[in-house]
Structure formats: structure tokens, C-alpha cells
Amino acid sequence: MRGARTKVVVKVGTSSITTPAGELDDAAVLKLCRELAEARAAGHELVLVCSGAIAAGLPALGMAQRPTDIGVLQAVAAVGQPRLMERFGGILSQHRLIAGQVLLTPHDFAHRAQYLHARETLRRLLDLDVIPIVNENDTVADDEIRYGDNDRLAALVSHLIGADVLVLLTDTHGLFTADPRLDAEASLIEEIAEVDAALESVAGGTGTQRGSGGMASKLAAAKIAAWSGVRAVIAAAGSPGVLLAAIEGKPVGTMIHPRAQRLSSRKLWIAFAQGSAGRVVVDAGAQSALTEHGRSLLPAGVRDVQGAFATDQAVEVVGENGRPFAKGLVRYSAAALRTIMGRRTAELAEGSPHEVIHRDDLVVLP
């Protein structure tokens, strides 16, 4: 029955589908498409989030190295994206599969209407038995061409379509206790119950020159997936049969368990799809009210305002120890909040919002 299909988001990084020279690796792309076809034949619905537009455009333009200028990168991506899609579409058609291109930017997740529209588009494509191939829209992004975007994008897409599994295919076998390139004693972490600060420190920094995500962004993506109730797997793209093994829960790579208590669509959007425009520092009483009693943040509990945010932007909520513990949509601009912080509700001007951040717009993070 169609409703029983497993929904899977597969993300593959640039370094996994390109040669060291920066060109598309035909053998790697053929393997990936073959495994996508096998997963479809097994009855799974698939969305592919694929990096590589910039890498695919570099050789076409005779560039030996990735430029640093944003405008040039956008131009390279414009050349590379159709080349990438042409190759994937051609190979998938040999398996009697249809690919559809979906280009997204973080703005599509930051604005609620666009978020819902993107979700509907992806759902319709899946209903039509199309494999959507999603990429960061590098040709129109500005500062969005940065490290790790497609890992985060894949996690957000997982929530968007209500996926069961997020498979992050990379050029390593998963998350290790240390960098295996530097430490011969490093061992694979096969299962993770909760992504915490200790694990994030193990993940380290960015990856290869051709790619940009690194293990840190993949672990961050897995964390987003876990908060969405989605099981995540980080595994090597080159391993035989890796995709079906990951989907079916067989021991491959690093598996991150979903959280039992998942965030709603709106709260996940606030927590992870929106960047923080500033910080609001609160006292211990306010922190307790937010974390232990599920209350809204009132002006009386605000001790400091950092940044120049506007009304309805996302801000971090920080305790007196300087550590962020929540994130939410603020009902005052930074300038306005500075004039009323510390005041009780009865002292506010008539018609002013009673809450700095309403509890419906607040996400408490561990």
C-alpha cells in the first residue's frame, strides 16, 4: 500500500561524487543512481539532496581551483547545476526513473509561506513517483554559499516531507572517536542516542577542499533530524549497498536515534531554519520559568539585549552564565526592548505586548 512506503532523504556531498580534479566522478554517480533505483524498487520514496553544482561547473570553465569571490561562485554554480542535473537525469532514466529539480535557499525555510509551498511541491513530486533532486540555490544565494548548507538543508527537507530516515553519504565511514586520518586508535561510533556537546567536539571542523560540510555539519544535521523524529545515518558513499542497508537499519556507519519527543513543524522552523539575529539575556528566575514551567518570557526577566534585531526575528535566549538555552521569535525590536527590560507587566504602555517571546514561539534546547 502506498501509504506504508518509507520516506527517505538521501544527501550526498561534493567529495563523494567528484574526482580529486573537481570533475564529476562517473563511477560514483552511476553507483549512487543504481542504489537509488534499488531503494525505489524496494518500495521506498526518495528525495536526493545533492551538492556539486560548483564543483561540476569548475572544469567546464577551465578553473583548477574553487574561487573565493561570491559572484564568481554564483556564476560557476549556474554553469554546473544543469550539468549535474543532466547527468543524474540521464542515468536515472536508464532505470526508468524520473528526476525533478528543486532549488531551495534558507529563505524558503525562514518564511512560513515559502516553507509550506516547498513542502507541497515536494509532496506532489513524490505523489507523481518523481525523485526530487534538491540543491542549495547557489546561483541566487549571497552569503548562503557557505560551509555545510546542504547538510542542514537535507535535515530540514527530512522534516518538511515527514521522512522516516535521513541518510548522509560522505567520504568516511561515519563518526569516529577521533579523526581517523590523524589517529590510528580512532574507532567508529556505531550508535548515538543523543547529540551532545562532547560529540560535537569530536566531530571537528570542515571536510575536503571539494566539499565543505565536514563531519561537524553532518552531526548538526543529524541533530536536527533527531528533533524531527527522523532516524539519521552517516555512512560512506562508496560502501557497497550502503543506501538500502541504512534504510533497513542494518549496521552501517553511524546511526543517530530520533528523539522520543519531537518538535512541531513551527518550533523546528524557529530552532533550526532561522538564523539568530541577536541575544536576550535573562535572569535565573526567568530561565526557570521558561525551562521548567513552559512560561512565556516577560520584560521583567530580561537583563540585557545584544544585537540589533527587529520584531518577529529569531533570537537566542541566554542565561546569566552566558550560555544559550532557548531560541524564539521576539515581539519587540532590540531598541524597544532595551527601553522596557526589567519592567513588570503593569508598568508597560497600554497596547504593548505583555510577552517578549510567547511560549508558542519559544523552543527550549538541551
C-alpha positions as CSV (number, residue, x, y, z in Angstrom):
1,M,0.0,0.0,0.0
2,R,1.3,3.4,-0.9
3,G,0.8,5.0,2.5
4,A,3.2,2.4,4.0
5,R,6.2,3.5,2.0
6,T,9.3,4.6,3.9
7,K,10.2,8.2,3.1
8,V,13.9,8.7,2.8
9,V,16.1,11.8,2.3
10,V,19.5,10.9,0.8
11,K,22.2,13.6,0.9
12,V,25.5,13.1,-1.0
13,G,28.3,15.5,-0.7
14,T,30.5,17.0,-3.4
15,S,33.6,15.0,-2.4
16,S,31.6,11.8,-2.8
17,I,30.7,12.3,-6.5
18,T,33.7,14.2,-7.9
19,T,37.2,13.3,-8.7
20,P,40.2,15.0,-7.0
21,A,40.5,17.2,-10.0
22,G,37.0,18.5,-9.3
23,E,35.1,16.8,-12.2
24,L,32.0,14.6,-11.8
25,D,33.1,11.0,-11.0
26,D,31.1,8.9,-13.4
27,A,31.6,5.7,-11.4
28,A,30.4,7.3,-8.2
29,V,27.4,8.9,-9.8
30,L,26.5,5.5,-11.5
31,K,26.7,3.7,-8.2
32,L,24.6,6.3,-6.4
33,C,21.9,6.1,-9.1
34,R,21.9,2.3,-9.1
35,E,21.4,2.3,-5.3
36,L,18.6,4.9,-5.6
37,A,16.9,2.6,-8.2
38,E,17.3,-0.4,-5.9
39,A,15.8,1.5,-3.0
40,R,12.9,2.6,-5.2
41,A,12.4,-1.0,-6.4
42,A,12.2,-2.0,-2.7
43,G,9.2,0.4,-2.3
44,H,10.8,3.5,-0.7
45,E,10.1,7.1,-1.6
46,L,13.3,9.1,-2.1
47,V,14.4,12.7,-2.1
48,L,18.1,13.3,-3.1
49,V,19.9,16.4,-1.7
50,C,22.9,16.7,-3.9
51,S,25.9,19.0,-3.6
52,G,28.2,19.5,-6.5
53,A,27.0,22.4,-8.7
54,I,30.0,24.5,-8.1
55,A,32.4,21.5,-8.5
56,A,30.7,20.5,-11.7
57,G,31.0,24.0,-13.1
58,L,34.7,24.5,-12.4
59,P,36.1,22.2,-15.2
60,A,33.6,23.5,-17.7
61,L,35.0,27.0,-17.2
62,G,38.6,25.8,-17.1
63,M,39.1,26.6,-13.4
64,A,41.5,24.5,-11.5
65,Q,40.6,25.9,-8.1
66,R,37.4,27.0,-6.3
67,P,37.2,30.8,-6.4
68,T,36.6,32.8,-3.3
69,D,34.5,35.6,-4.8
70,I,30.8,35.1,-4.2
71,G,29.8,36.5,-7.6
72,V,32.1,34.1,-9.4
73,L,30.9,31.2,-7.3
74,Q,27.3,32.0,-8.3
75,A,28.3,32.1,-12.0
76,V,30.1,28.8,-11.6
77,A,27.1,27.2,-9.9
78,A,24.9,28.4,-12.8
79,V,27.1,26.6,-15.2
80,G,27.4,23.5,-13.1
81,Q,23.8,22.9,-11.9
82,P,22.4,21.9,-15.3
83,R,25.4,19.7,-16.0
84,L,24.8,18.0,-12.7
85,M,21.1,17.5,-13.4
86,E,21.7,16.4,-16.9
87,R,24.0,13.6,-15.7
88,F,21.7,12.4,-12.9
89,G,18.6,12.7,-15.0
90,G,20.2,10.7,-17.8
91,I,21.4,7.9,-15.6
92,L,18.2,7.6,-13.6
93,S,16.2,7.5,-16.8
94,Q,18.1,4.3,-17.7
95,H,16.5,2.8,-14.6
96,R,13.1,4.1,-15.7
97,L,13.1,6.8,-13.0
98,I,12.2,10.5,-13.4
99,A,14.2,13.2,-11.7
100,G,12.9,16.6,-10.9
101,Q,15.0,19.6,-9.9
102,V,14.1,21.6,-6.7
103,L,16.4,24.6,-5.8
104,L,16.0,26.0,-2.3
105,T,17.6,28.6,-0.2
106,P,17.5,29.2,3.6
107,H,14.9,31.9,2.8
108,D,12.5,29.2,1.8
109,F,12.6,27.9,5.4
110,A,12.8,31.3,7.1
111,H,9.5,32.4,5.6
112,R,6.5,30.3,6.7
113,A,4.5,30.7,3.4
114,Q,7.5,29.6,1.3
115,Y,8.2,26.8,3.8
116,L,4.6,25.4,3.2
117,H,4.9,25.9,-0.5
118,A,8.1,23.9,-0.7
119,R,6.6,21.1,1.3
120,E,3.6,20.9,-1.0
121,T,5.8,20.9,-4.1
122,L,7.9,18.0,-2.8
123,R,4.8,16.1,-1.7
124,R,3.3,16.4,-5.2
125,L,6.6,15.3,-6.9
126,L,6.6,12.2,-4.7
127,D,3.0,11.5,-5.5
128,L,4.0,11.6,-9.2
129,D,6.7,9.0,-8.5
130,V,9.4,11.5,-9.3
131,I,12.8,11.6,-7.4
132,P,13.2,15.2,-6.4
133,I,16.8,16.3,-6.6
134,V,17.3,19.2,-4.2
135,N,20.2,21.6,-4.0
136,E,21.0,24.9,-2.4
137,N,20.2,27.6,-5.0
138,D,23.8,28.8,-5.2
139,T,23.1,30.9,-8.3
140,V,21.0,33.5,-6.3
141,A,22.3,33.0,-2.8
142,D,24.6,35.6,-1.3
143,D,26.2,34.7,1.9
144,E,24.3,31.4,1.8
145,I,27.2,29.7,-0.2
146,R,28.9,28.7,3.0
147,Y,30.0,25.6,4.8
148,G,27.6,22.8,5.5
149,D,24.4,24.3,4.0
150,N,23.3,21.2,2.1
151,D,23.7,19.0,5.3
152,R,21.3,21.4,7.1
153,L,19.1,21.6,4.0
154,A,18.8,17.8,3.9
155,A,17.8,17.7,7.6
156,L,15.2,20.4,7.1
157,V,13.8,18.6,4.0
158,S,13.5,15.5,6.1
159,H,11.2,17.3,8.4
160,L,9.5,19.0,5.5
161,I,8.3,15.8,3.9
162,G,7.9,13.8,7.2
163,A,10.8,11.5,6.4
164,D,11.4,8.3,8.3
165,V,15.2,8.2,7.6
166,L,17.9,10.7,6.6
167,V,21.0,9.1,5.0
168,L,24.0,11.3,4.9
169,L,26.5,9.8,2.5
170,T,30.1,11.1,2.8
171,D,33.7,10.0,2.2
172,T,34.2,8.5,5.6
173,H,32.5,5.5,7.3
174,G,30.8,7.6,9.9
175,L,31.6,9.5,13.1
176,F,34.8,8.3,14.8
177,T,36.1,8.9,18.3
178,A,38.9,10.9,16.8
179,D,40.0,11.9,13.3
180,P,41.0,8.5,11.7
181,R,43.3,10.4,9.3
182,L,45.4,11.5,12.3
183,D,44.8,8.9,15.0
184,A,45.2,5.2,14.3
185,E,43.4,4.4,17.5
186,A,40.2,6.1,16.3
187,S,37.1,3.8,16.3
188,L,33.7,4.1,14.7
189,I,30.8,5.3,16.8
190,E,28.1,2.9,15.6
191,E,25.1,4.4,17.5
192,I,24.3,7.7,19.1
193,A,21.3,8.2,21.5
194,E,21.7,11.9,21.9
195,V,23.9,14.5,20.2
196,D,25.6,16.5,22.9
197,A,28.4,19.0,23.2
198,A,31.0,16.2,23.7
199,L,30.1,14.5,20.5
200,E,30.0,17.9,18.7
201,S,33.6,18.5,19.8
202,V,34.6,15.1,18.4
203,A,33.1,15.9,15.0
204,G,35.7,18.6,14.5
205,G,35.7,21.1,11.6
206,T,35.2,21.2,7.8
207,G,36.0,18.5,5.3
208,T,37.8,18.4,2.0
209,Q,38.6,21.2,-0.4
210,R,36.0,19.9,-2.9
211,G,33.3,19.5,-0.3
212,S,32.6,21.9,2.6
213,G,30.4,20.2,5.1
214,G,32.8,18.2,7.2
215,M,31.6,15.8,10.0
216,A,30.5,18.7,12.2
217,S,27.8,19.8,9.9
218,K,26.6,16.2,9.3
219,L,26.3,15.7,13.1
220,A,24.4,19.1,13.3
221,A,22.1,17.8,10.5
222,A,21.6,14.6,12.4
223,K,20.7,16.6,15.4
224,I,18.0,18.5,13.5
225,A,16.7,15.2,12.2
226,A,16.6,13.7,15.7
227,W,14.5,16.6,16.9
228,S,12.2,15.9,13.9
229,G,11.7,12.3,14.9
230,V,13.8,11.1,12.0
231,R,16.4,8.4,12.3
232,A,19.7,9.6,10.7
233,V,22.6,7.5,9.4
234,I,26.1,8.9,8.5
235,A,27.9,6.4,6.2
236,A,30.4,6.1,3.4
237,A,29.0,6.7,-0.1
238,G,31.5,4.2,-1.6
239,S,30.4,1.2,0.6
240,P,28.5,-1.5,-1.5
241,G,24.8,-1.5,-0.8
242,V,25.1,1.3,1.7
243,L,21.8,3.0,0.9
244,L,19.5,0.0,1.4
245,A,21.4,-1.1,4.4
246,A,21.0,2.3,6.0
247,I,17.3,2.5,5.2
248,E,16.7,-1.0,6.6
249,G,18.5,-0.3,9.8
250,K,21.4,-2.7,9.2
251,P,24.8,-1.9,10.9
252,V,26.4,0.6,8.6
253,G,28.1,3.8,9.5
254,T,26.9,5.8,12.5
255,M,23.2,5.7,13.3
256,I,21.6,8.6,15.3
257,H,18.4,7.7,17.1
258,P,15.4,10.0,16.8
259,R,14.2,11.8,20.0
260,A,11.1,10.4,21.6
261,Q,9.7,13.9,22.0
262,R,9.9,15.7,18.6
263,L,9.5,19.4,17.9
264,S,6.4,20.6,16.0
265,S,6.9,21.9,12.5
266,R,6.7,25.5,13.6
267,K,9.1,25.1,16.5
268,L,11.6,23.2,14.4
269,W,11.4,26.0,11.9
270,I,12.2,28.5,14.7
271,A,15.0,26.4,16.2
272,F,16.9,25.4,13.1
273,A,15.7,27.1,9.9
274,Q,16.1,30.7,11.2
275,G,19.4,32.3,12.0
276,S,19.7,34.2,15.3
277,A,19.6,38.0,14.9
278,G,20.7,38.7,18.4
279,R,20.6,37.7,22.1
280,V,18.3,38.3,25.1
281,V,20.0,37.7,28.4
282,V,17.6,36.7,31.2
283,D,17.9,36.2,35.0
284,A,17.7,32.9,36.8
285,G,14.0,33.3,37.6
286,A,13.1,33.8,34.0
287,Q,15.2,30.9,32.9
288,S,13.5,28.6,35.4
289,A,10.1,29.8,34.2
290,L,10.9,29.1,30.6
291,T,12.7,25.7,31.0
292,E,10.8,24.2,33.9
293,H,7.3,25.6,33.7
294,G,6.8,26.3,30.0
295,R,6.1,30.0,30.5
296,S,6.5,33.0,28.2
297,L,9.4,35.4,28.6
298,L,8.3,38.7,30.1
299,P,10.1,42.0,30.1
300,A,10.7,41.7,33.9
301,G,13.1,38.8,33.4
302,V,15.3,40.5,30.8
303,R,18.7,41.7,31.9
304,D,20.4,42.6,28.7
305,V,19.8,42.9,25.0
306,Q,22.5,42.1,22.4
307,G,22.3,42.9,18.7
308,A,20.1,45.0,16.5
309,F,17.2,42.6,15.8
310,A,13.7,43.6,14.6
311,T,10.3,42.5,15.7
312,D,9.5,38.9,14.8
313,Q,13.1,37.9,14.2
314,A,14.7,34.9,15.9
315,V,16.9,35.5,18.9
316,E,18.8,33.3,21.3
317,V,17.8,33.4,25.0
318,V,20.9,33.3,27.2
319,G,21.2,32.7,30.9
320,E,23.3,34.7,33.4
321,N,26.2,32.2,32.7
322,G,26.3,33.4,29.1
323,R,25.1,30.1,27.6
324,P,22.1,30.0,25.2
325,F,19.4,27.7,26.4
326,A,16.4,28.7,24.1
327,K,15.5,30.4,20.9
328,G,12.4,32.2,19.9
329,L,10.7,34.9,17.9
330,V,10.8,38.2,19.7
331,R,7.8,40.6,19.8
332,Y,9.9,43.7,20.4
333,S,12.8,45.2,18.4
334,A,16.1,45.4,20.2
335,A,15.8,49.1,20.6
336,A,12.3,48.9,22.0
337,L,13.2,46.0,24.3
338,R,16.1,48.0,25.8
339,T,13.6,50.6,27.0
340,I,11.3,48.2,28.8
341,M,13.6,45.4,30.0
342,G,13.2,44.7,33.8
343,R,9.8,46.3,33.9
344,R,6.7,44.4,35.2
345,T,3.6,44.0,33.1
346,A,1.7,46.7,34.9
347,E,4.4,49.2,34.0
348,L,4.1,48.7,30.3
349,A,2.4,51.1,28.0
350,E,-1.2,50.3,27.1
351,G,-1.3,48.2,24.0
352,S,2.2,46.9,24.3
353,P,2.8,43.1,24.1
354,H,3.0,41.5,27.5
355,E,5.4,38.9,26.3
356,V,8.9,39.5,24.9
357,I,8.7,35.9,23.5
358,H,5.4,34.0,23.7
359,R,5.8,30.4,24.8
360,D,4.3,29.3,21.4
361,D,7.2,31.0,19.7
362,L,9.9,29.6,22.0
363,V,12.0,26.5,21.8
364,V,14.0,25.3,24.8
365,L,17.1,23.4,23.7
366,P,19.2,21.0,25.8
